Amino acid sequence: MEHARLIVVFGDQLSTELASLRGADPARDVVMMAEVASEATPVPHNPQKIALVFAAMRKFALRLQALGFRVLYTRLDDADNAGSLPAEVLRRMAETGLDPAAVLPGDWRLRAALDALPIAWLEDDRFICGSADFQAWAADRKSLRMEWFYRDMRRKTGLLMEGAKPCGGEWNYDHDNRNKAARDLLRPQPLRFTPDAVVAEVLDLVEARFASHFGRLRPFAWPTDRDQALQAMAHFMAHSLPRFGQEQDAMLAGEPWLSHSLLSPCLNLGLLSPLEVCKAAEAEYHAGHAPIAAVEGFIRQIIGWREYVRGIWALKGPEYLQSNALSHDAPLPPVYWGGKTQMRCMADAVGQTRDLAYAHHIQRLMVTGNFALLAGVDPAQVHEWYLAVYIDAFEWVEVPNTLGMSQFADGGLLGSKPYVASGAYIDRMSDYCGGCQYKVKEKVGEKACPFNLLYWEFLDRHRERFQGNPRMAQMYRTWDKMDDAHCGRVLVEGRALRARIAAGGVV
């Protein structure tokens, strides 16, 4: 007979399919969960994110109780709250006399903090590609490109496959996606939820305890339990998936949602599983309700990119957090915390991040990420900002996306080139530039778009590293054909702008 266990469930492991809960005996095993200040404050997490995690935890505890489990649940404001997860585990061990078991957390800091405790660790098998499987895939490869990993995940899952071949004959339909979006008053909106009693109580708690954190707590409308997550998923599949592909890289001022799913918080908390979401999207394609370009692009974000970055995080270990291949060391500019800016794209992306705890992947990569990279900001500070402000940001997924893809801090492990762009890209994919005080067509002078000056100054500054990169050769050929006097002015103004940004000046 197996011994009774103290099953520790962390705030982003809210699934009854968790390895530690599968096969657990409600008559024997005890579950513990805890809201602790130490997990809300390593970085100043957005109040909406704290509220989402605490509310979802409370509802999941109620679900486990309905299944017959004894759940020892510590609320943030409980008088005997020990303040940290290690202290809470020790307290519950003493209370129950049971040895703890838990699924490994997706945070190296938390793993280190719990390392001294006698916890029986289990692998997090909610991912399609386990850590050992990814390590085997990565072994002896000269480059770890996501595209090849994604194709293997398609073969493994059978998603959008016809035997050994991809549906439609192509693996990737990007050529049919990534269009500029038009204003559309009839565009479907994501399903949003009115706070129930559990959520309302958590909102009051978070408002009282974390009011100083960057971000607006209300209105709060995120799904906080599995039933709501399933409703949100079904709504997206029926209403927004068909146009997801064509709008996935577009940006419109004041239009934060476009045709995005908003399901990443549900996935990252465990309220939905990646495979069930992908199968739901695949079903829409086979039923003729959504085009293959949209469905393939959506599925690629999950079984391709999401699984891939988790594999990189597990493969590289905690040392990955120290990556800084470009030796960038400028402080994070005040604009990221709501400081004044004349740049409409930055104002909009940061503003909706503050208000909604959300910005879609192109706003993160090509606006806020692009600006930080061009300005030479310390990637550790960029990482901490992304981890703090976004509702779906957990270390395992945020760190590779920020340090690898966004900031090229890993030296090209994730991306074959840095994701940098001038104002022309922003203009092509958005309507930001039309209402901006800067002029996207101007390359020098007071009205020149800051992205234009910073882009060429970045390429010049890092020429030794990047000029031999085949994917950047055209950029350098273009730069070399420019008039010497013009190039000289660009560099003088670009360096001055970067110095002003580093000093905290308004841009």
N, C-alpha and C positions, 0 to 999 in steps of 0.2 A: 504494500500500500504506500502511495506517495505521501510525503509529509505535507502538512498545510503550509501555505506560503503567504507572505505579505506581498501582494502584487502592487508595485508602484507604477502609476500611470501619470505620465507627464502631460502638459497642456496641449501639445500638438500630436497626441496619440489617441485621439478620441474615436476609436473604432473597436467594435466587438470582435473584429477579425485580427486584432493585435496578437502577436505571437504569445504574449504572456497570459492572455485571456482565453485563447483557444484551448479548450479542454479543461479550463479551470472549473473547480467544483464550488458552487455557491455555499454548499453546506460545510465546506472545509476552509477554503481560501478567503482571505480578507483583502479588499482593495483599499489603497490609500491614494488620495489626491490632495494637493495643497496649493493654494494661492499664496505666493510669498513675494515680499517686496524685492528680494534680491534678484528675481527673474524679470521684474518690471523696470529695473533701473540700471543695469549694466550700461545701457545707452538709454536716453530719454525716449522710450517708446511712445509712439503716437497714442493718445488716450483712446481712440477708437480701436486700436489694436489690442490694448490691454483689456478693454471692455469685451471685445469679441472673444478673446481667449478665456477670460474668467466666466463669461456667460455660457459659452459652449462647454466649459468644464462642469459647471453646475448642472447643466441639462444632461450631460453625459452621465454624471453621478446618479441622477434620478433614473436614467435609463437602466443603469446597472442594478440599482436597487429594485426596479420593477422586474428584473430578471432573477431576483432572489439573492443578490450579493449583499454582504455587509460592507458598506463603504465608509471608511473613516475619512471625512472630508474636512479640511481646514480652510476656513474663509480668511481673507486678508485681515479683517478686523476682529477675528477671534482673540480673546485675551491671552490664550496660551499658544498663539502662533509663534513658532520658534524663529521665523524670519528668513530662513533659507531652506532649500530642499534637503541638503545633508542633515541639518538639525531636525527637520521634520521626520525624515526617515528614522533617525536614531530614536526620536521620541515615540514613534509608532512601534518600532521594534521593542522598546522597553514595555510599552503598553500591552502588546499582544504576545510577546515572547516568540514571535515568528521570524524566520529568516526571509529577507527581501529578495524578490526577483523583479526584473524590469527589462524592457526593450531599450537598447542603446539609444540615448538621445542624439539629436542631430545638431549638437553644439559641443565643440571641443572644450570650451570653458566649463560647461556643466559636467562633462565626462571627467575632467580633471578634479573638479570639486567633489565628485562622488567616488572617486577612485579608491579612497581609503576605506570605504564601507564594504562589508561582505555581501555585496549584491551579486546574485546569479544573473549575468547578463545574457540576453537573447538578441539575435540579429533582428533588425527591422526588416521583415520580409514583405512589407506593404509595397515595396518597389518591384517593378517588373524585372529589373536587373540588380541582383544582389551585389554587395561589395566584392565578394570573391569572384563572381562572374565578370564584373567589370575589370578587376585586376587581371584576370585571365585574358580578357579581350585586349587589354592595353599592353600586355607583355610582348616585348620584342617589336613593337610598332615604332617606326621612326616618327610618326606624327599621329596624334589622337584626334582626328577630324570627326566632328559630330555626324557628318553626312554618312560616313561608312558605318558608324555605330547605329544610326537611325535605320539604315537598311537592314541591319542584322535584327533590330527590334521588330521591324515589320515582319521579317521571316519568322521570328520566334513567336510572335503573337498571332500571325495570320491576318492582321488587320489590313484591309484594302489590298488583299492578295488574291490572285487567281492562279492557284497552284504555286509555282515558283516565280511567277511574274507579277509585277505590280498592276493593280487595276488601272485600266486606261493606257497601259504601256509605258508610263513614266513614274519615276520615284518622287519627283518634285515638280510642283506646278507653280513655282514662284513667278514664272513668266506671265501667268494669267492673274496674278494677285498684285498687291502693293500699288494700288492706284490712289490718286488724290481724291478725297471725299468731297461731295457736294452737300450744301445745306439741304436738309430734308426734314420737314416738320412731321412727316409720317414715319420716320425711322423708329422701329420698335425700341422700347426702353427696357433695361433689365428689370427683373422682378425684385422689388424691395419690400422689406418687412417692417411692420409697426412693432415697436418693442412690447413684449408681453411683460408679465409681472416679474419674472426672473431677470429679464434684461433690464427693466426699469430700475430694479434694486441695484444691479451692478453699475449702471450708469451713474446713479447717485454716489455710489462708493468711489468710483473712479474720478468723478468730478471733485469730490472732497479731497482725494489723496494725490492726484496727479495733474492738478490744474496748471502747474508751471510747465508741463511738457508741451512741446511744439505740436499743434494740431487742435482742431475743433472737434469736440466730442459729439455734439448734436448738430443736425439730426443724425441718428444712428439707424441704419436700415439693413444691416448685413444678416444673412442667414446664420443662425446660431445652433441649429440642431440638424440631425440627419433628414428629418422630414422636410424641413425648409430647404436644405441643400438639394434634395431630390426635386422639389418644386422649381427651384432656380435653374437646375440643369435642364429640366423638361421645357421650361419657358425659353431658355436660350436655344435649344435645339429646334424648337418649333418656329421661333420668330427671328432670331438674329444670325444663326449659323449660315443660312444661305448667302448672306452678303459679308460674312466674316472675312473671307479671303481678300476680296477687293478692297476692304477698308482697314486691313490689319496694320498697315504702316502709316495710315493717314492721321493727320492732326487737324482739328478745328477748334478755334478759340471758343471756350464756353461749352464745348461738347465733349465731356470727359469720357463718355461710355462708348460712343459710336456703335460698332457691332461686336464688341468684345464680350466675353462670357462672364467675367467677374467670378469665375469658379475657383481660381487659384487659392483663395483663403480656405475654401471648403476642402480642397485637395490637401493642402498643407497641414490642416488640422486633423485630417482623417475622417471627416464627415462624408467624403466621397472617395472612391478608389480610382486610380488612374485608368485601370482597364475598363471599369464600368462606364466611365465618361467617354472613353474612346469608342467603345462598342455602341454607345448611344448615338454618337456622331456618325459612325459607319452605317448604322441602320437608316439614318436619314438619307444617306447617299443611295443605298440600295433600294430605298422606297421611292426614289426620284424626287425627294423634297429639297435636296441641297446639292449643288454642283461638286464634282470631285475636287476642284481646285480649292474650294473653301474647306471641305472636309479633310483633305490631305494636309493642308496648312495647319489646321487646328490640331489634328492628331500628332503632327510632327512636333508641335510645341510641347506635347506631353510625353509621348514615348521616345521622342528624339531628344529635344533640348532638356526637359526636366529630368529625365533619367540620366542623361549624360552629365549634367553639372553635379548631380548627386554622386555619380561615380568618381568624378574628378575630385570632389571634396573629400570623399573617403580615401581615395588613392593617395593624395598628396599629404594628408594629415594636417595637424595644427600649424606646422611651419608655413603652410600656404598663406596664412593670414599675414605673414611678414613680407610678402612679395612686394617688390618695388624696383622692377627691372629698369625703369627709366630715371630712377633717382629723383623723383619729384618730391618736393618738400614744402610747397606753398601752403598756407593755412586755408581751410575751407572758407570761401567768401561769405559775408553776411547775407547775401541774397538767398542762400539756401535755408536760412532760418527766417525768411520773410523780410529781409532788408530791402531797401529801395533799389529799383532797377528801372532803366528805360528800355530794356529788352523785353518786348512783348512775349516772346516765346518762353523766356525764363520766368517772367511774372506769371504767366498762365500755368505752366507746368508746376512751379512751386506752390502757387496759390491753390490749385486743386489738390495737390498733395497735402497741404495744410488742412483743407476743408473736408476732404474725402478719404484721406489716408491711401490714396490711389492715384496712379498715373499709368498709362499703358506702356508697353515695352519700348516703343520708339521714343516716347517722351523721356523715358529713363535713359535710354541708350544715346539718342542723337540730340537731345537738348541738354538736360542736366549732366549726363555723363560726358558728352562731347565737350561741353564747356569746361568741366573740371579737368579733363585730360589735356585740352589745349592750353589751359591756364597753368598747368604744372602743379596741380593740387596733390598733396600727400595722399596716396591711395588709401591709407589706413583711415584717414578722416572721411574720405568719400564713402568707404565701406561702412563706417559707423553711422553715417547719415542715412544711407539706404536701409540699414538694418533698423534704425529708429523710426523712420517716418512711414513705411509702407505696411499695410495691413497683412500682406502675404509674405513678409520678409522673415525668414528663419535662416539661421546661419548656413545650413547645408546647401540651400538654394541661392541665397543672396551673395555669399562670398565669391563663388566662381563667376557668377554673373557680373559682379562689380569689379573684382580685382582682375579677372581674366578677360572677359569680353569687353567690358566698358572701359577699363583703365589700362589695359595691356601691361599690368603690373607683373604678370607671370612670364613676360618675355615672349609670348606667342604660343603658349601651350594650348589655349583654347582657340585663339583666332590667328589666322595667318598674317593679318595686318591689323594695325590699330583702327578702331572705328572713329575716325575723325572726318569732319566735313566742314565746308565753308557754309556761308549763308545760303548758297544756291540750293543745297539739299533741303534746308528748312523751308525755303520758298516753294520748292517743287512739291513737297509733301504736306503743306499746310496753308492756312490763310493768315498766319501770324504776321508775315512781313508787311502786308498791306496797311495794317494799323500801327506799325512800329515807328518810333521816333527816329530810329536809324534807317538807312537806306541800303537795302540788300544789294543793289547794283553798284554801290560805291565801294571802291576797294581801299581808298585812303582818305584821310581827312576826318574832320569832327563827326560827320554823319555816316561814316563807313560802318557797315555792320561789324560788330566786334568779332563775329565768327570768321569774317574774311581776313582780318589782320592776324588773329591768333592762329588760324589754319596754316598760313604760309610761314609764319614765324616758327611754329611747331615743326614743320617739315624741314626748315633750314637748321633748326637747333639739333634735330635728331637725324641729320642727313647721313652721318657715318653708319648708323644702325640700319636705316631703312632704304637707302638708295639702291641696294642690291636686291631688294624684295621685288619679285616679278609683278606682284599686284599693285605696287606703288610706282613702278617705272614711269608710267604715263604722267603721274603727278609731277615728278621731278623733271621730265622732259618739258612739260608746260611751264614750270617755274624757270627753267634754264633759257627758255625762249623769250622771257619777258625782258623789257628794257632794264638795263643795269640801274639807271637812276630810279626807276619805279620800284625795283626790288629793294634798293637801299632805303627808300622812304617807307616801304612796307615793314621792313625789319626795324627801323627806328621807331615807328609808331606802334608796331606790334610789341616790341620789348617794353616800351613805355606803358602800354595798356596792361601788359601782364604784371608789371611792377605795381601799377595802381591797384589792380585786383588783389595782389598779394598783400598790399597795405590796407585793404579793407575799403577802398574807394568805391563810390557808386559807379556802375557801368550801365 
